Amino acid sequence: MNPNGSRWRQTQEKKIREIEDGSWSFYVEVGGDRVDVIVAVSRYGNKYIKTEADGEHPKNLLGSGPIDFP
């Protein structure tokens, strides 16, 4: 969250670029544990973000509503 309480939102594409170029790293908290967000590539060659704890599908990010990246 921003200091004023608003959420910080950016596109998945921007997050992918930032993770890949090393300018930022991101994590989410799942069940009280910190889990890193990584870039994965689908079997069709599409890049997407998911947590290290996820298998093929980004279940820790899907259905969780807006994601706050600290």
BALO-324754 format. One record per atom (N, C-alpha, C, O): residue number from 1; atom name; x negated, y negated, z negated. Coordinates in Angstrom, 3 decimals, always signed. Each point is the difference from the previous one (the first is absolute). Example, Ala and Ser with C-alpha at 12.3 -4.5 7.8 and 13.67 -1.06 7.14 Angstrom:
2
{node 1,N,{-13.190,+5.690,-7.800}} {node 1,CA,{+0.890,-1.190,+0.000}} {node 1,C,{-0.900,-1.200,+0.000}} {node 1,O,{-1.036,+0.019,-0.665}} {node 2,N,{+1.386,-1.069,+1.385}} {node 2,CA,{-0.820,-1.190,-0.060}} {node 2,C,{+0.770,-1.090,-0.730}} {node 2,O,{-0.509,-1.108,-0.169}} 
% end
This chain:
70
{node 1,N,{-0.827,+1.181,+0.000}} {node 1,CA,{+0.827,-1.181,+0.000}} {node 1,C,{-0.872,-1.246,+0.000}} {node 1,O,{-1.125,-0.012,-0.499}} {node 2,N,{+1.690,-1.019,+1.075}} {node 2,CA,{-0.652,-1.292,-0.015}} {node 2,C,{+0.207,-0.657,-1.368}} {node 2,O,{+0.901,+0.397,-0.740}} {node 3,N,{-1.707,-1.376,+0.401}} {node 3,CA,{+0.158,-0.676,-1.294}} {node 3,C,{+1.401,-0.556,-0.234}} {node 3,O,{+0.448,-0.100,-1.142}} {node 4,N,{+0.246,-0.264,+2.230}} {node 4,CA,{+1.349,-0.555,-0.155}} {node 4,C,{+1.083,+1.080,-0.081}} {node 4,O,{+1.187,-0.322,-0.059}} {node 5,N,{-1.587,+1.609,+0.056}} {node 5,CA,{+0.955,+1.099,-0.122}} {node 5,C,{+0.501,+0.554,+1.323}} {node 5,O,{+0.690,+1.019,+0.017}} {node 6,N,{-1.022,-1.671,+1.091}} {node 6,CA,{+0.428,+0.507,+1.308}} {node 6,C,{-0.866,+1.186,+0.410}} {node 6,O,{-1.138,+0.143,-0.447}} {node 7,N,{+1.696,+0.695,+1.299}} {node 7,CA,{-0.736,+1.171,+0.474}} {node 7,C,{-0.934,-0.378,+1.136}} {node 7,O,{+0.284,-0.908,+0.781}} {node 8,N,{-1.398,+1.613,-0.699}} {node 8,CA,{-0.990,-0.202,+1.032}} {node 8,C,{+0.286,+1.008,+1.094}} {node 8,O,{-0.124,+1.202,-0.231}} {node 9,N,{+0.501,-1.654,+1.412}} {node 9,CA,{+0.362,+0.906,+1.089}} {node 9,C,{-0.859,-0.264,+1.218}} {node 9,O,{-0.234,-1.145,+0.388}} {node 10,N,{-0.236,+2.246,+0.211}} {node 10,CA,{-0.726,-0.075,+1.256}} {node 10,C,{+0.360,+1.244,+0.798}} {node 10,O,{+0.539,+0.964,-0.545}} {node 11,N,{-0.834,-0.991,+1.814}} {node 11,CA,{+0.362,+1.122,+0.853}} {node 11,C,{-0.915,+1.201,-0.250}} {node 11,O,{-1.125,-0.139,-0.480}} {node 12,N,{+1.637,+1.301,+0.815}} {node 12,CA,{-0.795,+1.213,-0.096}} {node 12,C,{-1.241,-0.103,+0.884}} {node 12,O,{-1.077,+0.457,-0.383}} {node 13,N,{+1.226,-1.053,+1.561}} {node 13,CA,{-1.124,-0.152,+0.915}} {node 13,C,{-1.126,-0.820,-0.633}} {node 13,O,{-1.177,+0.327,+0.149}} {node 14,N,{+1.550,-1.395,-0.856}} {node 14,CA,{-1.009,-0.829,-0.665}} {node 14,C,{-0.686,+0.792,-1.114}} {node 14,O,{-1.219,-0.080,-0.156}} {node 15,N,{+1.978,+0.829,-0.603}} {node 15,CA,{-0.576,+0.822,-1.067}} {node 15,C,{-0.968,+1.028,+0.578}} {node 15,O,{-1.069,+0.230,-0.566}} {node 16,N,{+1.430,+0.382,+1.676}} {node 16,CA,{-0.879,+0.978,+0.648}} {node 16,C,{-1.322,-0.651,+0.382}} {node 16,O,{-1.068,+0.550,-0.270}} {node 17,N,{+1.138,-1.723,+0.898}} {node 17,CA,{-1.232,-0.711,+0.386}} {node 17,C,{-0.865,-0.309,-1.218}} {node 17,O,{-1.214,+0.205,+0.025}} {node 18,N,{+1.839,-0.696,-1.087}} {node 18,CA,{-0.750,-0.376,-1.198}} {node 18,C,{-0.642,+1.203,-0.687}} {node 18,O,{-1.121,-0.097,-0.498}} {node 19,N,{+1.814,+1.211,+0.469}} {node 19,CA,{-0.575,+1.214,-0.594}} {node 19,C,{-1.148,+0.503,+0.865}} {node 19,O,{-1.065,+0.350,-0.509}} {node 20,N,{+1.288,-0.317,+1.810}} {node 20,CA,{-1.028,+0.528,+0.900}} {node 20,C,{-1.250,-0.878,+0.047}} {node 20,O,{-1.113,+0.520,+0.086}} {node 21,N,{+1.280,-1.840,-0.142}} {node 21,CA,{-1.196,-0.847,+0.078}} {node 21,C,{-0.641,-0.230,-1.368}} {node 21,O,{-1.035,-0.658,-0.103}} {node 22,N,{+1.647,+1.195,-0.932}} {node 22,CA,{-0.588,-0.077,-1.334}} {node 22,C,{+0.200,-1.319,-0.718}} {node 22,O,{-0.571,-0.219,-1.068}} {node 23,N,{+1.383,-0.669,+1.649}} {node 23,CA,{+0.198,-1.300,-0.643}} {node 23,C,{+0.900,+0.093,-1.232}} {node 23,O,{-0.085,-0.841,-0.894}} {node 24,N,{+0.943,+1.855,+0.844}} {node 24,CA,{+0.891,+0.213,-1.132}} {node 24,C,{+0.154,+1.490,-0.254}} {node 24,O,{-0.166,+0.822,+0.901}} {node 25,N,{+0.483,-0.495,-2.135}} {node 25,CA,{+0.450,+1.351,-0.338}} {node 25,C,{+1.286,-0.176,-0.798}} {node 25,O,{+0.194,-1.022,-0.657}} {node 26,N,{+0.666,+2.003,+0.717}} {node 26,CA,{+1.317,-0.108,-0.622}} {node 26,C,{+0.307,+1.271,-0.776}} {node 26,O,{-0.554,+1.066,+0.272}} {node 27,N,{+1.445,-1.203,-1.240}} {node 27,CA,{+0.461,+1.153,-0.752}} {node 27,C,{+1.425,-0.247,-0.455}} {node 27,O,{+0.483,-1.133,+0.001}} {node 28,N,{+0.178,+2.203,-0.387}} {node 28,CA,{+1.321,-0.074,-0.611}} {node 28,C,{-0.074,+0.807,-1.284}} {node 28,O,{-0.914,+0.803,-0.189}} {node 29,N,{+1.874,-1.018,-0.684}} {node 29,CA,{+0.084,+0.814,-1.196}} {node 29,C,{+1.134,+0.989,+0.179}} {node 29,O,{+1.137,-0.381,+0.276}} {node 30,N,{-1.457,+1.653,-0.436}} {node 30,CA,{+0.967,+1.086,+0.158}} {node 30,C,{+0.002,+0.795,-1.293}} {node 30,O,{-1.006,+0.613,-0.358}} {node 31,N,{+2.127,-0.619,-0.341}} {node 31,CA,{+0.079,+0.729,-1.264}} {node 31,C,{-1.026,-0.465,-1.011}} {node 31,O,{-0.490,+0.792,-0.805}} {node 32,N,{+0.164,-2.078,+0.844}} {node 32,CA,{-0.970,-0.556,-0.925}} {node 32,C,{-1.450,+0.167,+0.417}} {node 32,O,{-0.897,-0.495,-0.682}} {node 33,N,{+0.651,+1.185,+1.792}} {node 33,CA,{-1.362,+0.197,+0.493}} {node 33,C,{-0.271,-0.906,+1.191}} {node 33,O,{+0.884,-0.241,+0.821}} {node 34,N,{-2.097,-0.254,-0.734}} {node 34,CA,{-0.426,-0.812,+1.140}} {node 34,C,{-0.370,+0.933,+1.150}} {node 34,O,{-0.779,+0.938,-0.170}} {node 35,N,{+1.352,-1.211,+1.347}} {node 35,CA,{-0.252,+0.813,+1.182}} {node 35,C,{-0.381,-0.928,+1.151}} {node 35,O,{+0.732,-0.939,+0.313}} {node 36,N,{-1.876,+1.203,+0.315}} {node 36,CA,{-0.470,-0.842,+1.100}} {node 36,C,{+0.855,+0.165,+1.252}} {node 36,O,{+0.488,+1.088,+0.306}} {node 37,N,{-0.321,-2.200,+0.408}} {node 37,CA,{+0.694,-0.002,+1.287}} {node 37,C,{-1.070,+0.140,+1.083}} {node 37,O,{-1.011,-0.703,-0.015}} {node 38,N,{+1.248,+1.619,+0.950}} {node 38,CA,{-0.966,+0.281,+1.064}} {node 38,C,{+0.680,-0.079,+1.357}} {node 38,O,{+1.226,-0.053,+0.090}} {node 39,N,{-2.030,+0.046,+0.959}} {node 39,CA,{+0.507,+0.044,+1.368}} {node 39,C,{-0.052,+1.443,+0.469}} {node 39,O,{-1.013,+0.682,-0.155}} {node 40,N,{+2.116,-0.228,+0.728}} {node 40,CA,{+0.063,+1.343,+0.567}} {node 40,C,{+0.402,-0.123,+1.463}} {node 40,O,{+0.469,-1.051,+0.436}} {node 41,N,{-0.654,+2.116,+0.308}} {node 41,CA,{+0.370,+0.037,+1.415}} {node 41,C,{+0.935,+1.178,+0.210}} {node 41,O,{-0.322,+1.131,-0.363}} {node 42,N,{+1.482,-1.402,+0.951}} {node 42,CA,{+0.969,+1.064,+0.260}} {node 42,C,{-0.514,+0.920,+1.097}} {node 42,O,{-0.970,-0.311,+0.691}} {node 43,N,{+1.627,+1.430,-0.548}} {node 43,CA,{-0.405,+0.940,+1.058}} {node 43,C,{+0.199,-0.605,+1.386}} {node 43,O,{-0.513,+0.527,+0.987}} {node 44,N,{+1.254,-1.625,-0.908}} {node 44,CA,{+0.220,-0.696,+1.272}} {node 44,C,{-0.975,-1.164,+0.197}} {node 44,O,{+0.073,-0.712,+1.002}} {node 45,N,{-0.985,+0.523,-1.958}} {node 45,CA,{-1.007,-1.038,+0.121}} {node 45,C,{+0.385,-1.352,-0.578}} {node 45,O,{-0.729,-0.975,+0.185}} {node 46,N,{+1.863,+0.893,-0.884}} {node 46,CA,{+0.449,-1.258,-0.589}} {node 46,C,{-0.576,-0.168,-1.400}} {node 46,O,{+0.051,+0.924,-0.811}} {node 47,N,{-0.596,-2.102,+0.527}} {node 47,CA,{-0.534,-0.277,-1.324}} {node 47,C,{+1.121,-0.449,-0.921}} {node 47,O,{+0.936,-0.679,+0.422}} {node 48,N,{-1.044,+1.067,-1.689}} {node 48,CA,{+0.956,-0.419,-1.014}} {node 48,C,{-0.693,+0.030,-1.347}} {node 48,O,{-1.082,+0.572,-0.134}} {node 49,N,{+1.703,-1.189,-0.868}} {node 49,CA,{-0.579,+0.030,-1.333}} {node 49,C,{+0.738,+1.010,-0.861}} {node 49,O,{+1.199,+0.229,+0.162}} {node 50,N,{-1.940,+0.365,-1.074}} {node 50,CA,{+0.559,+0.946,-0.964}} {node 50,C,{-0.935,+0.018,-1.197}} {node 50,O,{-1.072,-0.605,+0.032}} {node 51,N,{+1.474,+1.293,-1.079}} {node 51,CA,{-0.895,+0.120,-1.143}} {node 51,C,{-0.852,+1.250,+0.150}} {node 51,O,{+0.366,+0.938,+0.709}} {node 52,N,{-1.508,-0.937,-1.387}} {node 52,CA,{-0.869,+1.172,+0.038}} {node 52,C,{+0.713,+1.238,-0.531}} {node 52,O,{-0.312,+1.122,+0.401}} {node 53,N,{+1.268,-1.328,-1.304}} {node 53,CA,{+0.708,+1.134,-0.605}} {node 53,C,{+1.023,+0.635,+0.938}} {node 53,O,{+0.440,+1.125,-0.236}} {node 54,N,{-0.061,-1.835,+1.293}} {node 54,CA,{+0.996,+0.517,+0.941}} {node 54,C,{-0.601,+1.060,+0.907}} {node 54,O,{-1.201,+0.008,+0.270}} {node 55,N,{+2.065,+0.885,+0.192}} {node 55,CA,{-0.403,+0.939,+1.034}} {node 55,C,{+0.125,-0.697,+1.343}} {node 55,O,{-0.455,-1.132,+0.168}} {node 56,N,{+1.076,+1.814,+0.789}} {node 56,CA,{+0.160,-0.586,+1.331}} {node 56,C,{+0.955,-1.192,-0.010}} {node 56,O,{-0.179,-0.946,+0.767}} {node 57,N,{+1.184,+0.989,-1.626}} {node 57,CA,{+1.017,-1.055,-0.030}} {node 57,C,{-0.232,-0.932,-1.183}} {node 57,O,{-0.327,+0.460,-1.094}} {node 58,N,{+0.495,-1.776,+1.303}} {node 58,CA,{-0.283,-0.985,-1.048}} {node 58,C,{+1.115,-0.119,-1.032}} {node 58,O,{+0.589,-1.071,-0.150}} {node 59,N,{-0.295,+2.147,-0.557}} {node 59,CA,{+1.129,+0.013,-0.932}} {node 59,C,{-0.140,-0.976,-1.156}} {node 59,O,{+1.009,-0.476,-0.521}} {node 60,N,{-2.239,+0.163,+0.102}} {node 60,CA,{-0.167,-0.944,-1.101}} {node 60,C,{+0.295,-1.436,+0.415}} {node 60,O,{+0.213,-0.854,-0.861}} {node 61,N,{-0.195,+0.574,+2.154}} {node 61,CA,{+0.317,-1.346,+0.474}} {node 61,C,{+1.403,-0.090,+0.571}} {node 61,O,{+0.630,-1.055,-0.074}} {node 62,N,{-0.130,+2.145,+0.642}} {node 62,CA,{+1.334,-0.019,+0.606}} {node 62,C,{+1.078,-0.034,-1.073}} {node 62,O,{-0.113,+0.655,-1.037}} {node 63,N,{+1.152,-1.425,+1.302}} {node 63,CA,{+1.138,-0.030,-0.899}} {node 63,C,{-0.268,-0.708,-1.314}} {node 63,O,{+0.834,+0.036,-0.904}} {node 64,N,{-1.977,-0.673,+0.788}} {node 64,CA,{-0.320,-0.662,-1.258}} {node 64,C,{+0.355,-1.482,+0.012}} {node 64,O,{-0.280,-0.719,-0.960}} {node 65,N,{+0.898,+0.265,+2.052}} {node 65,CA,{+0.316,-1.412,+0.104}} {node 65,C,{-1.251,-0.773,+0.376}} {node 65,O,{-0.968,+0.587,+0.485}} {node 66,N,{+0.974,-1.901,-0.702}} {node 66,CA,{-1.175,-0.803,+0.328}} {node 66,C,{-1.215,+0.470,-0.788}} {node 66,O,{+0.106,+0.355,-1.174}} {node 67,N,{-1.237,-0.356,+1.819}} {node 67,CA,{-1.229,+0.437,-0.654}} {node 67,C,{-0.806,-1.212,-0.382}} {node 67,O,{-0.310,-0.847,+0.838}} {node 68,N,{-0.032,+0.767,-2.119}} {node 68,CA,{-0.851,-1.075,-0.472}} {node 68,C,{-1.427,+0.483,+0.031}} {node 68,O,{-0.338,+0.987,-0.653}} {node 69,N,{-0.509,-1.674,+1.405}} {node 69,CA,{-1.406,+0.341,+0.082}} {node 69,C,{-0.770,-0.937,-0.931}} {node 69,O,{-0.135,-1.188,+0.290}} {node 70,N,{-0.370,+1.718,-1.407}} {node 70,CA,{-0.735,-0.858,-0.931}} {node 70,C,{-1.260,-0.556,+0.626}} {node 70,O,{-0.736,-0.743,-0.649}} 
% end
